[in-house]
Amino acid sequence: MRYRVIQFCVALTVIGALTLAAGAPHEESVVHFDDQGRLIRPTGYRTWVYIGTPLTPNDMNPPEAPFPDFHNVYIDPVSYDHYMKTGTFREGTAIIKELVGVGSKAAVSGNGYFMGEFIGLETAVKDSARFPDEPGNWAYFSFGHSYPLADTAEKFPVGACNSCHEASAADDWVFAQYYPVLRAAKGPRQSSSGSPSSSSPSGDAMQGGTDSFDRMADTMLGASESAMTPTADTRPVDSVVPTDAEELHEFLKAGSYKSFKSQESEKHPSRGPHAKFNWPVRVYLDAKIDASLAAENESHPAGSSIVKEMYSADGSELVGWAVMVKTQEDSAGGQGWFWYETTNTEDSSDVVGAGNGLPLCFGCHSTGKDFVLTEYPPK
């Protein structure tokens, strides 16, 4: 079940919103809830506006992809029209994702990936009245990953999926950077000055513009308080990397991690939230995590540590670090890991977040083997 929750959290690459105030009619509602607050399985969505079909197959993501199926994504027509006119996802939007298994890998047209059978259905809604405690007021639902599907679905726990979208999605928790249909449809969004902004979902930040560092820092530092708040205590642990924020900053500033024998040889595009800003990164692995990854362990030992350098868009300047240290044997859904991030290499008090169980961090890392996304062996 945890695998499927992770699958849903990561694979839902575009999210909509829907407000259904309790007891109040909504003439444009396209999804509905029962009297227990469960989402009733939508119908007729295959006639909606088709957005796209992401696919991350197993054989391109060894040993196994977290979401190896085709995901056909649809948006209701009223909301699509609103998005074209305003560049925003309105309250009342519904997004459906229908899962389709990979069928044949050969056809008369050549080799490739071809759709098999329908295997599941998922959706997300945004409802500020119904889901006031969800980051961004977005709630996520799954009707199952085998047929017959459930008639109703309860939302996933608060924050279970939102943190990855908050950190990495290009447009209002939506992974629009992977959907040219949405990018082409996006209307002019008014800036704070009242003038239209770029029609691109993420503007020049996606192109690695000169102000991408400032934009990245604003994004990370502007994350919701709940996403940046530790959800567990940091236990003492035998680790080469300190978990005290002040000591850790001095450790990083001194470059002590550069002595790790296992490290990437060069910078590369990030798989995390820095990806949409074209920030290069470089990863360093301590001896414990290196040995565990080499052994292909499902769970890494306490004290395992990883340091990631983050660079400016052109790769010329070190602008910050991200760190993860496992502080207990049980990962506890991400709470057993200490997370740290800063975009200031000089001021130790200026941190994005520090502590165990930061939703902003473990949400994105939940698809990795025991929360580790780094490819091994490092290149």
HUHU-V688917 format. One record per residue. N is the residue number from 0. SS is DSSP state (hx for helix, st for strand, lp for the rest). NEAR is the number of other C-alpha atoms within 8 Angstrom. Layout:
n: <N,N>
ss: <SS,SS>
near: <NEAR,NEAR>
//
This chain:
n: <0,1,2,3,4,5,6,7,8,9,10,11,12,13,14,15,16,17,18,19,20,21,22,23,24,25,26,27,28,29,30,31,32,33,34,35,36,37,38,39,40,41,42,43,44,45,46,47,48,49,50,51,52,53,54,55,56,57,58,59,60,61,62,63,64,65,66,67,68,69,70,71,72,73,74,75,76,77,78,79,80,81,82,83,84,85,86,87,88,89,90,91,92,93,94,95,96,97,98,99,100,101,102,103,104,105,106,107,108,109,110,111,112,113,114,115,116,117,118,119,120,121,122,123,124,125,126,127,128,129,130,131,132,133,134,135,136,137,138,139,140,141,142,143,144,145,146,147,148,149,150,151,152,153,154,155,156,157,158,159,160,161,162,163,164,165,166,167,168,169,170,171,172,173,174,175,176,177,178,179,180,181,182,183,184,185,186,187,188,189,190,191,192,193,194,195,196,197,198,199,200,201,202,203,204,205,206,207,208,209,210,211,212,213,214,215,216,217,218,219,220,221,222,223,224,225,226,227,228,229,230,231,232,233,234,235,236,237,238,239,240,241,242,243,244,245,246,247,248,249,250,251,252,253,254,255,256,257,258,259,260,261,262,263,264,265,266,267,268,269,270,271,272,273,274,275,276,277,278,279,280,281,282,283,284,285,286,287,288,289,290,291,292,293,294,295,296,297,298,299,300,301,302,303,304,305,306,307,308,309,310,311,312,313,314,315,316,317,318,319,320,321,322,323,324,325,326,327,328,329,330,331,332,333,334,335,336,337,338,339,340,341,342,343,344,345,346,347,348,349,350,351,352,353,354,355,356,357,358,359,360,361,362,363,364,365,366,367,368,369,370,371,372,373,374,375,376,377,378>
ss: <lp,hx,hx,hx,hx,hx,hx,hx,hx,hx,hx,lp,lp,lp,lp,lp,lp,lp,lp,lp,lp,lp,lp,lp,lp,lp,lp,lp,lp,lp,lp,lp,st,lp,lp,lp,lp,lp,st,st,lp,lp,lp,lp,hx,hx,hx,lp,st,st,st,st,st,st,lp,lp,lp,hx,hx,hx,lp,lp,lp,lp,lp,lp,lp,lp,lp,st,st,st,st,st,st,lp,hx,hx,hx,hx,hx,hx,hx,hx,hx,hx,lp,lp,lp,lp,lp,lp,lp,lp,st,st,st,st,st,st,st,st,lp,lp,lp,st,st,lp,lp,st,st,lp,lp,lp,st,st,st,st,st,st,st,st,st,st,st,st,lp,lp,lp,lp,lp,lp,lp,lp,hx,hx,hx,st,st,st,st,st,lp,lp,lp,lp,lp,lp,lp,lp,lp,st,st,lp,lp,lp,lp,lp,lp,lp,lp,hx,hx,hx,hx,hx,hx,hx,lp,lp,st,lp,lp,st,lp,hx,hx,hx,lp,hx,hx,hx,hx,hx,hx,lp,lp,lp,lp,st,lp,lp,lp,lp,lp,st,lp,lp,lp,lp,lp,lp,hx,hx,hx,hx,hx,lp,lp,lp,lp,hx,hx,hx,hx,hx,hx,hx,hx,hx,hx,lp,lp,lp,hx,hx,hx,hx,lp,lp,lp,st,lp,lp,lp,lp,lp,lp,lp,lp,lp,lp,lp,lp,hx,hx,hx,hx,hx,hx,hx,hx,hx,lp,lp,hx,hx,hx,hx,lp,lp,st,st,lp,lp,lp,lp,st,st,lp,lp,lp,hx,hx,hx,hx,hx,lp,lp,st,st,st,st,st,st,lp,hx,hx,hx,hx,hx,hx,hx,hx,lp,lp,lp,lp,lp,lp,lp,lp,lp,lp,st,st,st,st,st,st,st,lp,lp,lp,lp,lp,lp,st,st,st,st,st,st,st,st,st,lp,lp,lp,lp,lp,hx,hx,hx,lp,lp,st,st,st,st,st,st,lp,lp,lp,lp,lp,lp,lp,lp,lp,lp,st,st,st,st,lp,lp,hx,hx,hx,hx,hx,hx,hx,lp,lp,lp,st,lp,lp,st,lp,lp,lp,lp,lp,lp,lp>
near: <4,5,7,7,9,12,11,12,11,12,8,8,10,10,12,14,16,14,13,13,10,6,4,6,6,7,4,6,10,9,10,9,9,8,5,5,7,11,13,11,10,8,4,6,10,7,5,10,10,9,11,10,8,8,9,11,10,10,8,7,9,7,6,8,12,8,11,12,11,13,13,13,13,14,16,13,8,8,13,10,8,12,14,10,9,10,12,9,11,11,9,13,16,16,15,12,12,12,14,14,12,13,9,9,9,10,8,4,5,6,7,7,9,9,10,9,8,8,11,13,13,14,11,14,15,16,16,8,9,9,11,8,6,11,12,7,11,13,13,11,12,11,13,10,9,7,7,4,10,8,7,9,12,9,10,10,5,9,10,9,14,14,15,14,12,11,13,13,15,12,10,8,13,12,14,14,12,6,10,8,8,9,12,6,8,15,10,11,11,9,8,5,5,6,7,8,8,8,11,7,11,10,9,8,13,10,8,13,9,6,8,13,11,7,9,10,9,8,9,9,7,6,10,7,6,7,12,12,10,11,9,9,7,9,6,5,8,6,10,7,9,9,9,6,10,8,9,11,9,9,12,10,9,6,7,8,11,6,5,10,7,10,11,10,7,6,9,7,9,11,6,8,10,12,12,13,14,13,16,16,12,13,11,13,13,14,10,10,13,10,8,11,10,9,6,6,8,6,7,12,11,12,13,14,15,12,12,11,12,13,14,13,14,9,10,7,7,10,12,12,14,12,12,11,15,15,14,12,9,5,12,6,7,12,12,15,13,17,15,14,12,12,11,10,11,5,6,11,5,8,11,11,11,12,13,15,16,18,14,12,11,12,12,13,10,11,11,8,9,9,10,7,8,6,5,7,5,9,7>
//
